[in-house]
């Protein structure tokens, strides 16, 4: 639920900014129907949409770079054995990653003499 709320808020922020800007412009009575400050209408979208598009593209690029840099410097390099969430005694124990113990090399087996009295013959 928190993930969906975060995505919804981030999606709606540019629209809220645009409508806030439009409300402020309407309250001041600035701008005309043909364009801002008497300019003629063009094929480009209004200036706030251009700014919002550039800000959105900048945020997307920043997010991709942050993800790439974080992964490159060990942010995603967790090692260990994953233990999923379990139900124990009526309560949920959250999942976790248990560290993996390094394997110990077995000492080389020494050559042993065959069992017996030690006499060859």
C-alpha positions in Angstrom: 0.0 0.0 0.0 2.8 2.4 0.8 4.4 1.7 -2.6 1.2 2.6 -4.4 0.7 5.7 -2.3 4.3 6.8 -3.1 3.9 6.2 -6.8 0.5 8.1 -6.8 1.9 11.1 -5.0 5.0 11.3 -7.3 2.7 11.0 -10.3 0.3 13.7 -9.2 3.0 16.3 -8.0 3.6 17.8 -11.5 -0.1 18.2 -12.1 -0.6 19.9 -8.7 2.3 22.2 -9.5 0.8 23.1 -12.9 -2.7 23.8 -11.5 -1.3 25.8 -8.7 0.6 27.9 -11.2 -2.5 28.3 -13.3 -4.5 29.4 -10.2 -1.9 32.0 -9.3 -1.8 33.3 -12.9 -5.6 33.5 -13.0 -5.8 35.3 -9.6 -3.3 37.9 -10.9 -5.1 38.3 -14.2 -1.9 37.9 -16.3 -1.5 36.3 -19.6 -3.8 36.3 -22.6 -5.7 33.7 -24.6 -3.2 33.9 -27.5 -0.1 33.3 -25.3 1.8 34.7 -22.4 2.4 38.5 -22.4 0.8 39.0 -25.7 2.9 36.5 -27.7 1.2 34.7 -30.6 0.2 31.1 -30.1 2.7 28.6 -31.3 2.9 24.8 -31.8 4.8 24.5 -28.5 3.0 23.6 -25.4 2.7 26.4 -22.7 5.8 27.3 -20.9 4.9 25.5 -17.6 4.4 22.2 -19.4 7.8 22.6 -21.0 9.4 23.2 -17.6 7.5 20.3 -16.1 8.6 18.0 -18.9 12.3 19.0 -18.5 12.1 18.6 -14.7 10.5 15.2 -15.1 13.2 14.1 -17.6 15.9 15.4 -15.2 14.4 13.5 -12.3 14.2 10.3 -14.3 17.8 10.6 -15.4 18.9 11.4 -11.8 17.0 8.3 -10.6 18.6 6.0 -13.1 22.0 7.4 -12.3 21.5 7.0 -8.6 20.4 3.4 -9.1 23.3 2.6 -11.3 25.8 4.3 -8.9 24.3 2.6 -5.9 24.5 -0.8 -7.5 28.0 -0.2 -8.7 29.3 0.6 -5.2 27.9 -2.3 -3.4 24.3 -1.2 -2.7 22.8 -4.3 -4.3 25.5 -6.8 -3.6 24.1 -8.6 -0.6 25.4 -12.1 -0.1 23.9 -14.7 2.1 21.1 -17.2 2.4 17.6 -15.7 2.1 15.1 -16.9 4.7 11.5 -16.1 3.7 9.0 -14.8 6.3 7.6 -17.6 8.4 4.7 -18.1 10.8 5.9 -19.2 14.2 3.6 -19.5 17.3 1.0 -17.4 15.7 3.2 -14.4 14.7 5.0 -13.6 11.5 8.7 -13.6 11.6 10.0 -11.2 8.9 12.3 -12.5 6.1 16.0 -11.9 6.4 19.3 -12.6 4.8 21.6 -14.8 6.9 25.3 -14.3 6.2 27.0 -17.3 4.6 29.9 -18.6 6.7 33.0 -19.0 4.6 33.9 -22.6 3.8 36.7 -24.0 5.7 39.2 -25.9 3.7 39.7 -29.4 5.2 43.2 -30.0 6.3 45.0 -32.4 3.9 44.8 -35.9 5.2 48.2 -37.1 6.3 49.3 -40.4 4.9 48.6 -43.0 7.6 50.4 -46.3 8.0 48.2 -49.3 7.9 47.2 -50.5 11.3 49.0 -53.5 12.7 52.0 -54.3 14.8 54.3 -52.2 12.7 56.4 -55.1 11.5 56.8 -55.6 7.9 57.1 -58.9 6.5 
